[in-house]
C-alpha cells in the first residue's frame, strides 16, 4: 500500500513538472525508479 501511495505522489509531481516545465527531468527519473520498484515488488509477491 505504501508503494502505491508513493507511486501516485510521484505521478502527481511528474505531471506537475511537465505542466510547469520545472525539474521535469528529475521527476521523470524518480517516476521511472518508482515504477521499477513496484514491478520488482509485484514479481517478488508471486
C-alpha positions in Angstrom: 0.0 0.0 0.0 2.8 2.4 0.8 4.4 1.8 -2.6 1.1 2.8 -4.3 0.9 6.0 -2.3 4.5 6.9 -3.3 3.7 6.0 -6.9 0.6 8.2 -7.0 2.5 11.0 -5.4 5.3 10.7 -7.9 2.9 10.7 -10.9 1.3 13.9 -9.5 4.8 15.5 -9.2 5.7 14.3 -12.7 2.6 15.8 -14.3 3.2 19.0 -12.3 6.8 19.0 -13.6 5.6 18.6 -17.2 3.0 21.4 -16.9 5.4 23.8 -15.3 8.5 22.7 -17.2 10.5 22.9 -14.0 12.5 20.0 -12.7 10.6 17.8 -15.2 13.6 15.5 -16.0 14.3 14.9 -12.3 10.7 14.0 -11.5 10.7 11.8 -14.6 13.7 9.9 -13.3 12.0 9.4 -9.9 8.9 8.1 -11.7 10.9 5.6 -13.6 12.6 4.5 -10.3 9.2 4.2 -8.6 7.7 2.1 -11.4 10.8 -0.2 -11.3 10.4 -0.7 -7.5 6.7 -1.5 -7.9 7.4 -4.0 -10.7 10.1 -5.7 -8.6 7.7 -5.8 -5.6 4.9 -7.4 -7.7 7.3 -10.0 -9.1 8.5 -11.0 -5.6 5.0 -11.4 -4.3 4.1 -14.1 -6.9 
